Amino acid sequence: MSDLSSYLSARHLVETTDPELERPVYRKTGFDGIQTSHEMDERISAFLKKTREAKGLSRAELAQLLGLSVSVYGRYERSESRMTVPRLIHLCELMGFMPIDMIFETAPHLWGKTPEEAEDRRTLTRLIERLPHDTMRDLIGLLKRMTPAEPSADTVATSRGEGR
C-alpha cells in the first residue's frame, strides 16, 4: 500500500466522492475545488454550445453534419448525454477546435499550479500549433537543448546493473 500512497502523494491526488459513482475516487483539486462528473459535463456542454454559436451554426445544422437528429445532438449541449471519443473527433473536424481546447475549458488545473500558469501554458501551445513545420522543428531542437535531459530507459537499466 505504501507504493500507492506515494503515487497519490506525488500526484497530489485526494480521495473524494462523486454522486454518480458508488465508490470513492481520487482526483486532483482544481482551481475551484474538485468538480463532480456532472459539473465537468456541464462545462463540456457549455463549451460545445459556445463553439457552435461562434461558428454561426444552429443545432439543426450541426446535427445534420454529425448525422444525428437535433434532439440527440441537443443532449450533448444540455449535458444529458456523454459523447464518445470518435464523436469528439468528428466535432473537432467540423468546428475546427482541438480536443485539448475542450479539456482545458473543463479542467485548466491540468496545465499549471495557478490559473495564470495554466493560461500561459495553453497560450504557448496555441502559438506553437500555428507555426510553420520548419519553425516548429527548429523550436523542438531549441527546447531540447534548454530542457534538462531525462535518463533514457537504457541508461536507467545500465545504472541499475540490468540489461548486461
N, C-alpha and C positions, 0 to 999 in steps of 0.2 A: 504493500500500500504506500510505502514511502516514495516509490518512483512516481506514482500517480499524484501524490501530494506535491512533489517537486515540480511535476509537469503543470499542475494547476497554478501553483505559486509563480512559476516563471512566466506564465502567460496572463497573470492577473485575472484568473477566472474565479468567479464566485458562484456558490450554489444559490439557485433561485427557483421559484415555481412559476408556472405558466398555466393559466386557466384551461388551455387547450390540451395540456399534457398531464398524464396521470402521475408521473414521477418527477422528482426534482431534476433540473438541468443545470449545467454550468455555462455561464456567459460572462463576457467582458462588460463592465459597466460603461455605458455610453456617456456622452456629454450631458444628457438629460436623465441619467439613471439607466436602468435596464428596461428595454422595451419588451412588451409581450409580443407574441406572434401576431396577434390581431393588430397591435399598433404598427408593426412593420408592414403588414398587409395594407393598412390604411395609407402609409407613406408611399408604398409602391403604386397604389391606386391613384393617389394624388399626382404622382409623377407621370403616370400614363395619361391622365386627363390633361394636365398642363402641357405635355409634349404634343399630344394630338391637337389641342386647340392652337398651340403655337404654329403648327404646320397648316392650320386652316382647314382641317378635316373634320367632318361631322362623324359621330359614332357610326352612322349608317355607311358612310364611305369607307371608313377604316375596317369595319366589319366585313364589307364586301371584299376588300383587298386581302383580308385574312381568310376568306372563305367561311366566315361564321355568320350566324344570324346576329342582328343588332342586340337581341336580348342576351345572347351568350357573351358577346364582347362586353356588353354593359356590366355584366357580373364582375369583370376584372376591375373596371373603374369604380365599382361600388364595394370593392373588397369582399365580394361574396364567393368568389372562386379564385383558386391559385393556378397560375399558369405553369405550363411545363417549360423546360429549357428550350426545346425546339420552337415553341410559340414565342418565347422571349427573343430568340434569334430572328424569327420572322418579323417581329415588331421592330427590331433594330434595323433590319433591311428596309422596311417600309418607311420608318420615320427618321432614319439617319442618326440614331444615337447608339452609343456603345453600352453593353451590359454594365460596365463599370459605372456609367453615369447614374443608372437606376440604383445600383448598390450604394454608391456614395450618398445619394439623397436619403437612403434608408438607414445607413449605418456609417456616418462620416468618421466616427471614432476609430474605425479600422485603419485610417490614414494618418493618425497622429495622436499625440497626447493632449493636445488642445485644439479647439476649433480653428484657430489661426494656422497651426501647423498642418492640420488636415486640409484646409483650403489651399495652403501653399503647395502641398504635395499634389493635389488634384489639378491646380493651375499648371504646375510643371508638366504633368502628364498630358494635359490638353495641348500645351505648346509643343511638346515632343511629337505628339500624334500628327501635327501639321507640317513637320519638317520634311523636306525632300529626302529621299532614301540615302543619297550620298552624304548629306549633312548628318543624318541620323547615325550612319556608320562612323563618321568622324567623332560624333559625340559619345558613342559607345566606347571607342578607344580612349578618349579623354577621361571618361568616368571610370574606366577600369584602372587607369593609372592613378586616379585620385582616391580610389576606394581601397581600404586595407584588404589584402589578399586573404581569402579563406583557404584553409588547407584542403587539398583535394582528397578524395577517398583513398587514393594510392598513398599519399603522404601520411595520412592518419593510420592506415594499416601498417605501413613500414615502421612508423614511430612506436607502434604497439608490439612490434615483433611479429606481426601477422603477415601472411602472404609471402613468406620466404621459403 
